[in-house]
């Protein structure tokens, strides 16, 4: 099956009634998180941070609400000090933009991974019944396996962030340097969640040895889609469908080869 056909099939499956029902879960989950974050920030207001910095620059003493969270007091005090000087002011402005971009991307990627972790078995079960009921699936790994994979992937991601620090100040290249660690974590978690639900460890190793680049291309495409905030509300379900079809197709090919080899052995 051509890649375009896999994408079209995945889109058709996404717009079926069972999948659309499941797709509402990421929307509700995301809205709850966003509302909590919004009302927490709105309690003190982003405008108050700007006013605090401006007043401090003018030499005025500004009192901070003692009930404000400790991180709010710490951040405003530090930023006010740094904004007193033009050099540090420019540097802080650059870092705020960079860190803000990283935070938004991190939130999007981690939210996608969390949603996928909960929805993967349900979605793949629907796909199995709809298209691949003739194929037997056997997952691998233990209850702690996803946690260990997540910890390992997170450590590597952090190390990549540290390694790429010099590249963050180079235009255009910094986009690649920022995204590569996130993509690594996204690829590892998404790939493991789907593969470990459908395949045995031996089947996964065999398919990965033959089609590793194909699945990297697929997860890279899905990673770019995850960067679109409004689309992210629903795309997590599509991610599992698309990657699930990829593994189901490869598993089907593998089963046919195994059945053919068994017939040959019987004839011998």
Buried (B, 14 or more C-beta within 10 A) or exposed (E): EEEEEBBEBBEEBBEEEBBEEBBEBBBEBBEEEBEEEEEEEEEBEEEBBEEBBEEBEEEEEBEEEEEEEEEBBEEBBEBBEBBEEEEBBEEBEEEEEBEEEBEEBBBBBBBBBBBBBEBBBBBBBBBBEEBBEEBEBEBBBEEEEBEEBBEEBBEBBEEBBEEBEEBBEEEEEBEEBBBBBBBBBBBBBBBBBBBBBBBBEEBBEBBBEEBEEBBEEBBBBBBEBBBEEEEBBBBBBBBBBBBBBBBBBBBBBBBEEEEEEEEEEEEE
